[in-house]
Amino acid sequence: MTDRPTTLTNILASDIPPPVQVLSVSKTGIKLADGLIFSGPVVFLDGKVFLWDVPNGGFSSVVSTAQSRSGKGSGMERWEGWTNDHWSIFEVVVPKPEILVFGTGARVEFVPPRVRSYITGLGIQLDVMDTRNASSTYNLLAEEGRRVAAALLPLEPKLWERKKGF
């Protein structure tokens, strides 16, 4: 077979597909196009996947009965234990992503101003949505060749198991 010129050129196509593509999101976990499934929180950055150690393994989609009776349940208690250290990977990476797509689990969660300020202070736009939509948005932006990162919480909270000695 010989290489011959064609009359059509796909200017959107790339010889190298995005290295991390999400195939599906379910209660089992986040499944990548290559078949790998992550059951806990992850960060996609520069074509790599990082296991993300966050408080309580993410946000539960269930509001406790104590919160619903008291009328509290503003969602801010979900952010207890979250510090800037949980986002520190974005401080050291060069070049920084232009957009961070944050998937907050089964539903969209309010992000405290301190977190938004921290991320935007790094020069990164923060887009918040549920994890299913965040995965789709990440795929689309990555295919467009944008400098995008994703921080994805599972639909159900899951702590990563720590091995002794590490």
BELUR-V424077 format. One record per pair of residues at least 24 apart in sequence whose ideal C-beta (glycine too) atoms are under 10 Angstrom apart, sorted by sequence separation. I is the first residue (numbers start at 1). GAP is how many residues later the second one is. If there is no record, write none. Layout:
i-><I,I>
gap-><GAP,GAP>
This chain:
i-><20,55,56,100,101,102,103,104,106,107,124,131,19,20,55,56,97,98,99,100,101,102,103,104,105,106,107,108,124,126,130,18,20,55,56,78,96,97,98,99,100,101,102,103,104,105,106,108,19,20,54,55,78,91,96,97,98,99,100,101,102,103,104,105,19,20,54,55,87,90,95,96,97,99,100,101,103,18,19,20,75,82,86,90,93,102,103,105,19,79,82,84,88,91,101,103,104,16,55,78,79,83,84,87,91,93,103,53,54,78,79,82,83,86,87,90,101,102,103,119,53,54,79,82,90,101,103,52,75,76,78,84,88,90,100,101,103,52,75,79,83,84,87,101,103,74,75,76,79,101,52,75,84,87,101,84,99,100,101,50,87,99,101,101,101,99,43,61,98,43,45,61,62,97,109,41,45,48,58,59,60,61,43,58,59,60,61,43,46,58,59,99,101,102,103,104,105,106,45,46,57,58,59,61,98,99,100,101,102,103,104,105,106,107,46,97,98,99,100,101,102,103,104,105,106,59,97,98,99,100,101,102,103,105,106,45,46,58,96,97,98,99,100,101,102,103,105,106,45,95,97,103,105,44,96,97,45,93,43,44,43,90,89,42,90,41,89,41,87,86,61,30,58,25,27,25,22,25,41,44,44,58,59,61,62,44,47,58,59,61,57,58,59,60,61,54,56,57,58,59,60,44,58,59,50,52,54,57,58,52,57,58,30,46,49,50,52,56,57,58,30,45,55,56,57,32,45,46,49,54,56,57,30,31,44,45,55,25,30,44,45,54,25,26,33,43,44,45,53,54,25,43,44,53,24,25,42,43,44,52,22,25,42,43,51,53,22,25,41,42,24,25,41,42,22,23,40,41,42,22,40,41,21,22,38,40,22,39,22,23,38,40,41,21,22,39,40,41,20,21,40,41,42,20,39,40,41,18,22,30,38,39,40,18,21,39,40,20,21,30,38,18,19,29,30,18,30,17,18,29,30,17,18,28,29,18,25,27,28,29,22,26,27,28,14,25,26,27,29,13,18,20,22,25,26,12,14,27,12,12>
gap-><24,24,24,24,24,24,24,24,24,24,24,24,25,25,25,25,25,25,25,25,25,25,25,25,25,25,25,25,25,25,25,26,26,26,26,26,26,26,26,26,26,26,26,26,26,26,26,26,27,27,27,27,27,27,27,27,27,27,27,27,27,27,27,27,28,28,28,28,28,28,28,28,28,28,28,28,28,29,29,29,29,29,29,29,29,29,29,29,30,30,30,30,30,30,30,30,30,31,31,31,31,31,31,31,31,31,31,32,32,32,32,32,32,32,32,32,32,32,32,32,33,33,33,33,33,33,33,34,34,34,34,34,34,34,34,34,34,35,35,35,35,35,35,35,35,36,36,36,36,36,37,37,37,37,37,38,38,38,38,39,39,39,39,40,41,42,43,43,43,44,44,44,44,44,44,45,45,45,45,45,45,45,46,46,46,46,46,47,47,47,47,47,47,47,47,47,47,47,48,48,48,48,48,48,48,48,48,48,48,48,48,48,48,48,49,49,49,49,49,49,49,49,49,49,49,50,50,50,50,50,50,50,50,50,50,51,51,51,51,51,51,51,51,51,51,51,51,51,52,52,52,52,52,53,53,53,55,56,57,57,59,59,60,61,61,62,62,64,64,65,69,73,73,78,79,80,81,81,90,91,94,94,94,94,94,95,95,95,95,95,96,96,96,96,96,97,97,97,97,97,97,98,98,98,99,99,99,99,99,100,100,100,101,101,101,101,101,101,101,101,102,102,102,102,102,103,103,103,103,103,103,103,104,104,104,104,104,105,105,105,105,105,106,106,106,106,106,106,106,106,107,107,107,107,108,108,108,108,108,108,109,109,109,109,109,109,110,110,110,110,111,111,111,111,112,112,112,112,112,113,113,113,114,114,114,114,115,115,116,116,116,116,116,117,117,117,117,117,118,118,118,118,118,119,119,119,119,120,120,120,120,120,120,121,121,121,121,122,122,122,122,123,123,123,123,124,124,125,125,125,125,126,126,126,126,127,127,127,127,127,128,128,128,128,129,129,129,129,129,130,130,130,130,130,130,131,131,131,132,133>
